[in-house]
């Protein structure tokens, strides 16, 4: 599992929702409403749960999905407040929703690319990995493949500054 980039979350609401005008959003503000978010264990949902636990609040999960577009649809239908990856918001398409940066509320998550240890990676696979995450060139990936376990891989990338998307 090689680290590619970090990503943050945003809260999305309909334009007529009370949070649409809220300044300095808090976990307690969000906890007042039903939530529409990712399935637990998928796309960093555990970071959402950890933030609520740390704030001493209980999330009211109304609906979960693995796809941000499904979450946005349910927010549009008034099912609840959405919590999604910021990169899943398209200002041109989602102009009927209000997006509120929540990077101060939730710890960033890391997207990783993985392959089975001992796999033979063909040239096009190295090319794909590098296009997806430019810091993972063939030399770096090959070095990581020689490591014994994910702890050593994490140590190898400890000082690498990953991009934020």
N, C-alpha and C positions, 0 to 999 in steps of 0.2 A: 504494500500500500504506500504509494508515493504522494506526498502533498502537492496539490496543484495551486489552489488559491483559497482565500478566506472569503466569506460572504456574511452579510448582515441581514437583518429583518426590518420590515416596515409593517406598521399597522394600517390596514385599509378599511375605510368606512364609506358609506354613501354620503353624498354632499349634505343631506338633511340630518345626519346623525349628530348628536351633541358633541362627540369627540372631534368632529371635523373642525371645530373652532378652538379646541383645547390647546393651550400653550403648556410646555413642560409636562408632557405626558408621563404618568407613573404607572406602575403595575396595579396599584389600587384603583386607578381610573379605569383600566382595562378590565379588572376583575368584576366590575359592576355589570358587565354585559356578557352575553353568551358569545363564545368564541367559535370561529371556523378556522381550522388550521390543519397542519400536516398530521398524518398518522404517527403515533408514538414510535420512536426508533427510526423514523424516515426523515431525511433532510433536516436533521438537527432539532427535532421536536423536544428532545431531552433538555436542550438549553432553555426552551420556553418553560418547561416544568421546573427546572432548577431555579429560574428567576422568580417564579411565583412562590416556590418554597422559601427561598431566601427572604422574600418580602412578607412572608407569613400570610399569603393569600392563596385562595383555592380557585383555579381556573374553572369556569363553567363551560365545558366543551359541549357545543351543540352538534357539531358535525366535523368529521375528519376526512381528509382526502390525500392522495399522493400527488395531486396535480394542482398547481397554483391557479390555473384557469377555472377549475371546478370550484375552488375556494372563492375566487372572485365572483363567480356566478351566484353562489349562495349568499355572499355579502350583498350583491345587487338585489337579491330577492328579500333581503331584510332578515335573514336567519341569524346573523350575528356580526361581530367585528372580526375581520380577518387578520391573521398574522402570517405573512409570507416572506419569502426571500425578496429583498429589494430588487434584485436583478430580474425578477419575474414581472415587474411593473413596466408597462409600455405606456408612456404619457399620451401617445396618439390614440391608442385603442382604449385605454382605461381612463379617459378624461371625464367620465361620469363618476369616478371614485376619487376620494381624497386619500393621499398617501402620506403617512406620518412616519418620519424616520424613528426607528426604535433601537438604533445601535447602542444607545446609552442604557437600555433596559435589558438587553439580551447579549450574552457572550457570543462573539462571532463563531461561526462554524467553519470547518475546513473540508473542502472537496478533495478527495484523493482518487487516484487512478490505481487500479490493482490488477495484478495478474498472478497466476499460480507460480510459486517458487519452483525453479528448475525448468520453466517453460523456455522454449526456443522462440525468441522474438525475431520476426522477419523485418526486413528493412522498412516496409510500409508501416509496421507497427511502431517502430521507433519514430518514423515521420509523424504518425498520428499523435503519439504522446507529446512530441515536441511542439506540434501545432496547437495542441490543447493547453500545454503548459510549457512555454518557451525555456524555462530554466531546467527542464528535464530533457536535456539533449542526450544523444546516444552514449556519450562518455559517462555522464552522471547516472543514467539508468543502469548501465553496465556495472558501475561501481556499486550501486545499491543492490544489484542482483547477487553480488558476491558476499554480501553480509549474511549473517546467520539467522537473524530474526528481526521482527518489527521494532524491537527496542533499539537495536543498532541502527536501523533505518531512521528512526526518530532522532537519534543522536546525530546522525549524519546531516540532517536538515535543521538542527536546532538553531543554527545561526543564519539560516536563509530567510530573507524577508520575502514573504509571499505576497503577490498582488491581492488587492481587495476588489471584489466585483459586486 
